[in-house]
Amino acid sequence: MTNQPSNQNAAAAGLRVDIGADRVAKVYAQAIVEAADKQGCRREVIEELGAIVRDVLPKVPQAAVVFASPKVAVERKEALVDRMAGGRLRPTTIHALKVLARHERLGVLADVVVAAERLADSLEGRKQAVFTTATPVEAAERARLVAEVEKAVGATLSATFTVDPALIGGLVVRVEDTIYDHSVATSLSRLGRQLKQRSIHEIQYGRDRLGTA
């Protein structure tokens, strides 16, 4: 199922493979997704890991420090994982966290979660999409926007919404490597370039007439 057996074997053996944070995150993400698939709980495990990254660690900065510190013993990190689990996390999720702890990779948990989410979306036929608006958008409007873009691109989307006041208004949608820009700011910029180009043409036309005269 995997195209990276050598990397995963190295990770399983606890070896420190210097292949870059992004590559490391993808290796562990793939291992976690495959383990969760065997238990039939892919999305549940990814959601639990994501909740730790987005909801728990920001509220408990000491835990984040322990996760990231190579000076903290593995046993202490595993004990912290057990306390955080508190009977609420699935065994597969707990196992994934302890594997990361033993391999000194808990510090890149956020990157692993992002990589796992992307892998799961790919396996489930969804494309990553980022919707950027000038102001926050209500849930109903978000659903409508996602539905319209899904219809336009002919694909199911895994959507994330962000806010950028510099847009002035409108919407910018990025679906993987393609950007669909409908922002007012971009329209104004495009209009400005058109007006500038028109002025250049008018000046050139005037010079040509004077030259002819």
C-alpha positions as a printed NumPy array, in Angstrom:
array([[  0.   ,   0.   ,   0.   ],
       [  2.905,   2.346,   0.666],
       [  5.457,   3.627,  -1.82 ],
       [  7.989,   4.464,   0.906],
       [  8.872,   1.162,   2.596],
       [ 12.47 ,   2.155,   3.378],
       [ 11.422,   5.351,   5.16 ],
       [  8.717,   3.618,   7.163],
       [ 11.042,   0.785,   8.147],
       [ 13.558,   3.336,   9.363],
       [ 10.88 ,   5.097,  11.385],
       [  9.665,   1.799,  12.824],
       [ 13.217,   0.958,  13.889],
       [ 13.519,   4.28 ,  15.706],
       [ 16.303,   5.581,  13.449],
       [ 16.818,   9.329,  13.054],
       [ 16.37 ,   9.9  ,   9.333],
       [ 17.424,  13.361,   8.196],
       [ 14.942,  13.831,   5.352],
       [ 13.35 ,  17.15 ,   6.356],
       [ 10.355,  17.956,   8.535],
       [  7.804,  17.751,   5.732],
       [  9.052,  14.381,   4.543],
       [  9.173,  13.073,   8.119],
       [  5.596,  14.247,   8.714],
       [  4.408,  12.452,   5.572],
       [  6.12 ,   9.209,   6.59 ],
       [  4.479,   9.153,  10.017],
       [  1.15 ,  10.37 ,   8.63 ],
       [  1.061,   7.491,   6.18 ],
       [  1.889,   4.997,   8.938],
       [ -0.867,   6.434,  11.153],
       [ -3.455,   6.381,   8.362],
       [ -2.604,   2.793,   7.47 ],
       [ -2.84 ,   1.705,  11.123],
       [ -6.179,   3.486,  11.508],
       [ -7.477,   1.942,   8.282],
       [ -6.806,  -1.538,   9.668],
       [ -9.055,  -0.641,  12.62 ],
       [-11.632,   1.124,  10.446],
       [-11.253,   4.462,  12.211],
       [ -9.229,   6.684,   9.86 ],
       [-11.211,   9.907,  10.261],
       [-11.784,   9.42 ,  13.982],
       [ -8.062,   9.069,  14.685],
       [ -7.136,  12.067,  12.528],
       [ -9.827,  14.169,  14.212],
       [ -8.586,  13.192,  17.682],
       [ -5.002,  14.062,  16.792],
       [ -6.19 ,  17.313,  15.248],
       [ -8.137,  18.191,  18.393],
       [ -4.98 ,  17.75 ,  20.476],
       [ -3.049,  20.091,  18.181],
       [ -5.747,  22.756,  17.826],
       [ -7.658,  22.596,  21.085],
       [ -5.493,  21.035,  23.797],
       [ -1.89 ,  22.148,  23.22 ],
       [ -2.715,  25.871,  22.745],
       [ -4.478,  25.816,  26.145],
       [ -1.729,  23.817,  27.854],
       [  1.561,  25.327,  26.62 ],
       [  3.529,  23.264,  29.15 ],
       [  2.413,  20.109,  27.347],
       [  3.553,  21.543,  24.033],
       [  6.969,  22.264,  25.564],
       [  7.243,  18.701,  26.859],
       [  6.222,  17.297,  23.472],
       [  8.872,  19.322,  21.645],
       [ 11.77 ,  18.974,  24.088],
       [ 14.395,  16.314,  23.321],
       [ 15.538,  16.61 ,  26.955],
       [ 12.296,  15.167,  28.335],
       [ 12.376,  11.413,  28.85 ],
       [ 10.189,   9.237,  26.657],
       [  8.53 ,   7.752,  29.731],
       [  7.407,  11.203,  30.861],
       [  6.003,  11.979,  27.41 ],
       [  4.112,   8.686,  27.313],
       [  2.73 ,   9.375,  30.799],
       [  1.538,  12.781,  29.593],
       [ -0.149,  11.126,  26.613],
       [ -1.982,   8.765,  28.983],
       [ -3.167,  11.699,  31.112],
       [ -4.341,  13.596,  28.039],
       [ -6.151,  10.508,  26.735],
       [ -8.111,  10.106,  29.967],
       [-10.123,   7.251,  28.462],
       [-11.378,   9.546,  25.709],
       [ -8.979,   8.689,  22.904],
       [ -9.021,   5.588,  20.748],
       [ -6.253,   3.035,  21.285],
       [ -4.972,   3.71 ,  17.754],
       [ -4.661,   7.418,  18.536],
       [ -2.81 ,   6.732,  21.791],
       [ -0.502,   4.279,  20.027],
       [  0.286,   6.86 ,  17.321],
       [  1.189,   9.476,  19.949],
       [  3.434,   7.051,  21.829],
       [  5.2  ,   5.998,  18.619],
       [  5.91 ,   9.671,  17.915],
       [  7.148,  10.053,  21.503],
       [  9.519,   7.095,  21.241],
       [ 10.93 ,   8.431,  17.98 ],
       [ 11.224,  12.004,  19.364],
       [  8.717,  13.301,  16.822],
       [  5.951,  14.66 ,  19.064],
       [  7.306,  18.121,  18.331],
       [  6.122,  17.824,  14.711],
       [  2.659,  16.502,  15.618],
       [  0.97 ,  19.49 ,  13.955],
       [  2.792,  18.753,  10.676],
       [  1.878,  15.073,  10.954],
       [ -1.798,  15.955,  11.405],
       [ -1.775,  18.218,   8.336],
       [ -0.078,  15.511,   6.277],
       [ -2.56 ,  12.885,   7.523],
       [ -5.528,  15.105,   6.679],
       [ -4.202,  15.66 ,   3.168],
       [ -3.535,  11.958,   2.672],
       [ -7.016,  11.041,   3.907],
       [ -8.593,  13.625,   1.602],
       [ -6.651,  12.204,  -1.336],
       [ -7.66 ,   8.627,  -0.516],
       [-11.296,   9.696,  -0.193],
       [-11.287,  11.667,  -3.452],
       [-11.405,  15.111,  -1.868],
       [ -9.311,  18.11 ,  -2.876],
       [ -7.843,  20.608,  -0.423],
       [ -9.381,  24.067,  -0.811],
       [ -8.714,  27.334,   1.017],
       [-11.42 ,  30.023,   0.85 ],
       [-10.161,  33.513,   1.698],
       [-12.695,  36.296,   2.314],
       [-12.404,  39.917,   3.404],
       [-14.672,  39.357,   6.424],
       [-15.813,  36.291,   8.385],
       [-18.495,  34.245,   6.628],
       [-21.497,  32.609,   8.298],
       [-21.804,  28.821,   8.235],
       [-24.704,  28.835,   5.762],
       [-22.794,  31.079,   3.368],
       [-19.709,  28.871,   3.707],
       [-21.758,  25.819,   2.744],
       [-23.175,  27.649,  -0.269],
       [-19.734,  28.793,  -1.433],
       [-18.262,  25.315,  -1.059],
       [-21.178,  23.769,  -2.965],
       [-20.817,  26.278,  -5.814],
       [-17.057,  25.751,  -6.13 ],
       [-17.452,  21.965,  -5.945],
       [-19.908,  22.167,  -8.823],
       [-17.567,  24.426, -10.801],
       [-14.45 ,  22.272, -10.387],
       [-16.258,  18.944, -10.463],
       [-14.724,  17.641,  -7.242],
       [-15.515,  17.195,  -3.562],
       [-13.595,  19.688,  -1.439],
       [-12.085,  19.686,   2.016],
       [-12.53 ,  23.388,   2.746],
       [-10.698,  25.748,   5.085],
       [-11.792,  29.375,   5.496],
       [ -9.454,  32.277,   6.263],
       [ -9.928,  36.046,   6.484],
       [ -7.815,  38.703,   4.749],
       [ -9.139,  42.304,   5.113],
       [ -6.808,  43.404,   2.306],
       [ -9.162,  41.771,  -0.2  ],
       [-11.628,  44.664,   0.357],
       [-14.409,  42.316,  -0.713],
       [-15.074,  39.253,  -2.77 ],
       [-13.459,  35.858,  -2.577],
       [-10.239,  34.036,  -3.395],
       [-10.36 ,  30.25 ,  -3.608],
       [ -7.305,  28.041,  -3.864],
       [ -7.985,  24.44 ,  -4.861],
       [ -4.675,  22.635,  -4.432],
       [ -2.374,  24.455,  -6.906],
       [ -5.074,  26.444,  -8.742],
       [ -6.242,  29.884,  -7.598],
       [ -9.68 ,  31.253,  -8.469],
       [ -9.651,  34.969,  -7.697],
       [-12.887,  36.989,  -7.541],
       [-11.771,  39.673,  -5.099],
       [-12.662,  43.328,  -5.525],
       [ -9.048,  44.284,  -4.85 ],
       [ -7.849,  42.147,  -7.739],
       [-10.579,  43.565,  -9.974],
       [ -9.514,  47.109,  -9.062],
       [ -5.888,  46.253,  -9.722],
       [ -6.8  ,  44.758, -13.091],
       [ -8.916,  47.826, -13.924],
       [ -6.015,  50.094, -12.979],
       [ -3.695,  48.234, -15.339],
       [ -6.283,  48.495, -18.116],
       [ -6.65 ,  52.26 , -17.592],
       [ -2.879,  52.707, -17.559],
       [ -2.559,  50.716, -20.771],
       [ -5.338,  52.77 , -22.362],
       [ -3.548,  56.017, -21.448],
       [ -0.342,  54.735, -23.034],
       [ -2.233,  53.899, -26.223],
       [ -3.873,  57.341, -26.267],
       [ -0.51 ,  59.092, -25.807],
       [  1.033,  56.987, -28.563],
       [ -1.946,  57.697, -30.824],
       [ -1.561,  61.444, -30.207],
       [  2.142,  61.29 , -31.064],
       [  1.394,  59.4  , -34.262],
       [ -1.141,  62.048, -35.325],
       [  1.298,  64.879, -34.6  ],
       [  3.977,  63.065, -36.55 ],
       [  1.646,  62.611, -39.508],
       [  0.613,  66.259, -39.417]])
